[in-house]
Amino acid sequence: MKETSHSLELSILELPAIVTHLFERAQRPLLPSAPGPLGLFVRYLRRKPGRGLAVIYSVGEPGTPVAVRKAQAGDPHRAVSLALDESALEGAHIRFTTAQAQQAPLAVQPTGVVQVETLGISVQAFPADNGLPALAASCNTAHNGPLFPALEAAAQAFLHDQEWRLVDARAEPVRYKPASRCVIRYHLTLEHATGGATTRRKLTLFGKVYAEPEQARAIQATMQRIYDEQSQLGMSTLPRPLGTVETLGLTINEAIQPADLEEGVETQAALRTGLRALQPRLVRGRGGEITGVITPAEELRLTAVALARLHTSAVRSEGAPRTGAK
């Protein structure tokens, strides 16, 4: 009895093994710092007609507690992406088999992306990203790279003093959407020579790298106009725009955070960022019993004020509005 095409069909559950095998064939590690065996855990999956299948995995160690795995899922360094072209799909079915994926010729692109062109497969591990070709360079804070002088200029603009010199910088990716954008926290160490004394200080800035350099330029220009408008009215709630590295499609902005963190002072309480800052916190007693709920009233109020000011601004963005298609 002949096997039907559906009996050989590859399922989504088998894709992690395909991804792992492709990385092994390309002699590229899934997670360079991991000493033992690794697994891939789905963080995001999207299937849109005409646009193929996209899956984002988080790399983790098998047997890791669920709570730890959830915490690791937000780490961009653990992000591995799989993209299947529309040609690799037939409705909800994958056209190729496991054997074909294992035997088809592959190529490693200059960006680090592994491609099996004949089957329409692309896999990549952070910071390799075909859709964000400047991502790796935006995380490279080497003194001889294009990012280092841009960070120094942004710090000088923030401090209103051209005499500050950048002596060290470290990039920390904090939010990442493959092929679209990545938010990076830059930890800077600066020095200022005055007379015979040298002053050293820490500074944190945020960068955001976009898929299209023109998009970065347009967004930063709009943010600058809104910031100027609000500053003139004495009610600025936006981080101050500090520059754009157009060759990288990277915007650099002021970091809004507690002063003690900016100065490098350790704090006891963990800083709650993003949507977590707007979520209620549960107070637990003995045995884990919930004894109270703390509503972040001030954070919600400030967010509401910022949104109201943004939507009543006279500034209009360049080009067509975002549709969320990416």
C-alpha positions in Angstrom: 0.0 0.0 0.0 1.4 3.4 -1.0 1.9 6.1 1.5 -0.3 9.1 0.9 1.2 12.6 0.9 -0.6 13.3 4.2 1.1 10.4 5.9 4.4 12.1 5.2 3.2 15.5 6.1 5.3 17.6 8.5 3.5 19.0 11.5 4.1 22.2 13.4 5.2 20.1 16.4 8.1 18.7 14.3 9.4 22.1 13.3 11.7 22.6 16.3 13.6 19.5 15.4 14.0 20.9 11.8 15.2 24.2 13.2 17.7 22.5 15.5 19.0 20.2 12.7 19.5 23.2 10.3 21.6 25.0 12.9 23.6 21.9 13.4 24.3 21.6 9.7 25.2 25.2 9.5 27.5 24.7 12.5 25.9 27.6 14.3 24.9 27.4 18.0 21.3 28.0 19.1 22.6 29.6 22.3 26.3 30.2 22.5 26.5 30.3 26.3 24.6 27.1 26.9 26.7 24.0 27.8 24.0 21.3 27.6 21.2 20.2 25.4 18.6 22.8 24.4 14.9 22.9 23.5 12.8 25.3 21.5 9.6 26.6 23.1 7.0 28.5 21.0 6.6 32.1 22.0 4.7 33.4 19.0 3.1 31.9 15.9 1.5 33.7 12.9 0.0 32.3 9.7 -1.4 34.8 7.2 -2.5 33.9 3.7 0.1 35.2 1.2 2.6 35.9 3.9 3.6 32.5 5.0 4.2 31.1 8.5 6.3 32.8 11.2 7.3 31.2 14.5 9.4 32.7 17.3 10.9 30.2 19.7 12.6 30.8 23.0 15.7 28.7 23.6 15.7 26.9 26.9 17.1 23.9 28.8 14.7 20.9 28.9 13.4 20.4 32.4 13.5 24.0 33.3 10.7 25.1 35.7 7.8 26.8 33.9 8.3 30.0 35.9 11.9 30.2 34.9 11.1 29.5 31.2 8.5 32.2 31.2 11.0 34.7 32.5 13.5 33.6 29.9 11.0 33.9 27.1 11.4 37.7 27.1 15.2 37.6 26.7 16.0 38.5 23.0 19.3 36.6 23.2 17.2 33.4 23.4 15.0 34.3 20.4 15.1 32.0 17.4 12.9 32.6 14.5 11.5 30.4 11.7 9.9 31.7 8.6 8.2 29.6 5.9 7.5 31.2 2.6 4.0 30.9 1.2 5.4 28.5 -1.4 6.3 26.1 1.4 2.6 25.9 2.5 -0.6 24.6 1.0 -3.3 26.0 3.2 -2.7 24.6 6.7 -0.3 22.0 5.4 3.5 22.1 5.0 4.6 21.0 1.6 8.0 19.5 2.4 8.9 16.5 4.5 11.4 16.0 7.3 13.7 14.1 4.9 13.6 16.9 2.4 14.4 19.6 5.0 17.3 17.5 6.3 18.8 16.9 2.9 18.2 20.1 1.0 21.2 22.4 0.4 21.4 25.4 2.8 23.2 28.7 2.8 24.3 31.0 5.6 23.7 34.6 4.7 26.2 37.4 5.6 23.7 38.4 8.3 23.9 35.0 9.9 20.5 33.8 8.6 20.3 30.2 7.6 18.3 29.6 4.4 17.0 26.6 2.5 15.9 28.5 -0.6 14.6 25.5 -2.5 12.0 24.8 0.3 11.3 28.4 1.4 12.8 28.0 4.9 14.7 30.7 6.8 15.9 30.3 10.4 17.8 32.9 12.5 19.1 33.3 16.0 19.4 36.8 17.6 20.9 39.1 16.5 20.8 37.6 13.0 17.7 39.0 11.3 17.1 39.3 7.6 14.4 41.9 8.2 16.6 44.0 10.6 20.0 43.8 8.9 21.4 46.5 11.2 20.4 44.8 14.4 23.8 43.2 15.1 25.6 46.5 14.4 23.1 48.3 16.7 24.2 45.9 19.5 27.9 46.3 18.8 29.3 49.0 21.1 33.0 48.5 20.0 35.0 51.8 20.0 35.7 51.5 16.3 32.1 50.8 15.3 29.6 53.3 13.9 27.4 53.2 17.1 30.0 54.3 19.6 30.4 58.0 18.4 26.7 58.2 18.0 26.1 57.2 21.6 28.8 59.7 22.7 27.1 62.5 20.7 23.7 61.6 22.2 25.1 61.6 25.8 26.7 65.0 25.2 23.4 66.4 23.9 21.6 65.0 26.9 24.1 66.5 29.3 24.4 69.8 27.4 28.2 69.5 27.5 30.5 68.5 24.6 33.3 67.8 27.0 32.0 64.5 28.2 33.8 61.5 26.7 32.4 58.0 26.3 34.8 55.5 27.7 32.6 52.3 27.8 29.2 51.2 26.5 27.1 48.1 26.8 24.0 47.2 24.8 21.1 45.3 26.5 18.3 44.3 24.1 15.0 44.5 26.1 12.2 44.1 23.5 12.4 42.4 20.2 10.1 41.7 17.3 11.9 39.8 14.6 12.0 41.5 11.2 10.3 44.6 12.6 12.1 46.4 15.5 14.1 46.0 18.6 14.4 48.2 21.7 17.9 48.4 23.2 19.0 49.8 26.5 22.5 51.3 26.4 24.6 51.5 29.6 27.2 54.2 29.2 30.2 55.2 31.2 31.4 58.8 30.6 34.3 60.9 31.8 34.7 64.6 32.1 38.1 66.3 32.6 38.1 69.5 34.6 41.5 71.0 35.4 43.5 68.2 37.0 40.4 66.1 38.0 38.4 63.6 36.1 34.7 63.0 36.8 33.1 59.8 35.9 29.4 59.1 35.7 26.9 56.5 34.4 24.1 57.2 32.0 21.4 55.1 30.4 19.9 55.8 27.0 17.4 53.8 24.9 17.7 53.0 21.2 15.2 51.5 18.8 16.2 49.9 15.6 13.7 49.7 12.7 13.5 47.6 9.6 13.6 50.7 7.4 16.0 53.6 8.0 13.5 56.0 6.5 10.9 54.9 9.1 13.4 55.6 11.9 14.1 59.1 10.5 10.4 59.9 10.1 9.4 58.7 13.6 12.3 60.5 15.3 11.4 63.7 13.4 7.8 63.4 14.6 8.8 62.7 18.2 11.1 65.7 18.1 8.3 68.0 17.0 5.9 66.6 19.7 8.7 67.0 22.3 9.3 70.6 21.3 5.6 71.4 21.3 5.1 70.0 24.8 8.3 71.7 26.1 7.1 75.0 24.9 3.8 74.4 26.8 5.8 73.3 29.9 4.2 69.9 30.0 6.6 67.5 28.4 5.9 63.8 29.1 7.9 62.3 26.3 11.5 61.0 26.5 13.8 63.5 24.8 14.9 62.5 21.3 18.7 62.5 21.2 19.6 61.6 17.6 19.3 59.1 14.8 21.9 56.8 13.3 20.5 56.8 9.8 22.8 54.1 8.4 21.5 51.7 11.1 17.8 52.8 11.2 18.4 53.5 14.9 16.8 56.2 17.0 18.3 57.2 20.4 16.3 58.7 23.2 16.5 59.7 26.8 15.8 57.0 29.4 13.0 57.7 31.8 13.9 56.0 35.0 14.6 56.7 38.7 17.6 58.9 39.3 19.3 56.4 41.5 19.3 53.8 38.7 20.8 56.4 36.3 23.6 57.1 38.8 24.3 53.3 39.1 22.9 53.0 42.6 21.5 49.5 43.5 17.8 49.6 44.5 16.0 47.0 46.5 12.8 47.0 44.5 12.8 45.7 40.9 12.0 48.3 38.3 8.7 47.5 36.6 8.7 48.5 33.0 6.3 48.4 30.0 2.8 47.1 30.6 3.9 45.5 33.9 4.0 49.0 35.4 0.3 49.3 34.8 -0.8 46.0 36.2 -2.1 45.6 39.7 0.2 43.9 42.2 -1.0 41.1 44.5 -0.1 41.2 48.1 0.3 37.7 49.5 0.3 36.5 53.0 1.4 33.2 54.5 0.8 30.2 52.3 0.5 32.4 49.2 -3.0 33.7 50.2 -3.9 36.9 48.5 -4.4 39.5 51.2 -4.7 42.6 49.0 -4.4 44.3 45.6 -2.3 47.4 44.9 -3.6 49.4 42.0 -0.8 51.5 40.3 -3.0 54.7 40.4 -0.2 57.2 39.8 1.2 55.2 36.8 -2.3 54.9 35.3 -2.9 58.7 35.8 0.4 59.6 34.2 -0.2 57.3 31.3 -3.7 58.8 30.7 -2.3 62.3 30.8 0.5 61.4 28.3 -2.0 59.8 25.9 -4.4 62.7 26.2 -1.6 65.2 25.3 -0.4 63.0 22.5 -3.9 62.7 20.9 -4.6 66.5 21.3 -1.2 67.5 19.8 -1.2 69.7 16.7 1.7 67.6 15.3 0.9 65.2 12.5 3.2 62.3 11.6 4.8 62.0 8.1 3.4 59.6 5.6 0.5 57.1 6.0 -0.6 56.0 9.5 0.6 52.6 10.8 -1.8 49.8 10.2 -0.2 47.2 12.4 0.3 44.9 9.4 3.9 44.0 10.5 
